[in-house]
Amino acid sequence: MMSTKLTKGGQTTVPKEVRTALGIADGARVYWSFDGRRAWVSAVPTDPLEVTDEGDFRARLAEAEADVAASRVRPARDVAGDLGARYGLA
């Protein structure tokens, strides 16, 4: 594990080993992902719809169901119904 220091301006240095491994050159854009508990950086944006295996699928499904149960998100059919009613599409 590597660590870097965060400046008052919220900046940090991506370690050389990581830049080399990811092929990040000077001036390149990096992408940050955050799942509520962890953050990571990548050289290309992640595809939020990419599922790597059955375990990943089941974990994402469980997380989505927990988000709905905790009212952090709303079911798509409820949002669609509300929008349809608001804009006269229902």
C-alpha positions in Angstrom: 0.0 0.0 0.0 1.2 3.5 -0.8 0.2 6.8 0.6 0.5 10.5 -0.4 -0.2 13.7 1.4 -3.2 15.8 0.6 -2.6 19.5 0.2 -4.8 22.3 1.7 -6.2 22.7 -1.9 -7.3 19.0 -2.0 -4.5 17.9 -4.3 -2.4 14.9 -4.1 0.3 13.1 -6.2 -0.4 9.9 -7.9 2.7 7.7 -7.1 5.0 7.1 -10.0 4.5 3.3 -9.8 0.8 3.8 -10.2 1.1 6.2 -13.0 3.5 3.9 -14.9 1.2 0.8 -14.3 -1.9 2.7 -15.5 -0.1 4.4 -18.4 -1.0 7.9 -17.0 1.2 10.5 -18.7 1.7 14.2 -17.9 -1.5 16.1 -18.6 -3.6 13.0 -18.7 -7.1 12.9 -17.2 -7.7 10.5 -14.3 -11.0 9.3 -13.1 -12.1 8.9 -9.5 -14.7 6.4 -8.4 -16.4 6.3 -5.0 -18.8 3.7 -3.6 -19.6 5.4 -0.3 -16.8 3.6 1.6 -13.8 3.5 -0.8 -12.4 5.7 -3.5 -10.1 4.7 -6.4 -8.4 6.2 -9.3 -8.2 4.9 -12.9 -6.8 5.9 -16.3 -10.1 5.2 -18.0 -13.7 5.8 -16.7 -15.3 2.8 -15.2 -18.4 1.4 -16.8 -21.0 1.3 -14.0 -23.0 -1.3 -16.0 -20.1 -3.7 -16.4 -20.6 -6.8 -14.3 -17.6 -9.0 -13.8 -19.1 -12.2 -12.5 -22.2 -13.6 -10.7 -20.8 -12.6 -7.3 -20.4 -9.0 -8.5 -24.0 -9.1 -9.9 -25.4 -10.4 -6.7 -23.4 -7.8 -4.6 -24.7 -4.9 -6.8 -28.2 -6.2 -6.6 -28.1 -6.5 -2.8 -26.6 -3.0 -2.6 -29.3 -1.5 -4.8 -32.0 -3.3 -2.7 -30.5 -1.9 0.5 -30.4 1.6 -1.0 -34.1 1.4 -1.8 -35.0 0.0 1.6 -33.0 2.8 3.3 -34.8 5.4 1.1 -31.5 6.5 -0.4 -33.0 6.0 -3.8 -36.5 5.4 -5.2 -37.7 2.6 -7.4 -37.6 3.6 -11.1 -41.3 2.9 -11.6 -42.2 5.4 -8.8 -39.9 8.1 -10.3 -41.4 7.4 -13.8 -44.9 7.6 -12.5 -44.2 10.9 -10.7 -42.6 12.4 -13.7 -45.4 11.2 -16.0 -48.0 12.8 -13.7 -46.1 16.0 -13.4 -45.8 16.4 -17.2 -49.1 15.0 -18.2 -47.7 11.8 -19.6 -49.5 9.4 -17.3 
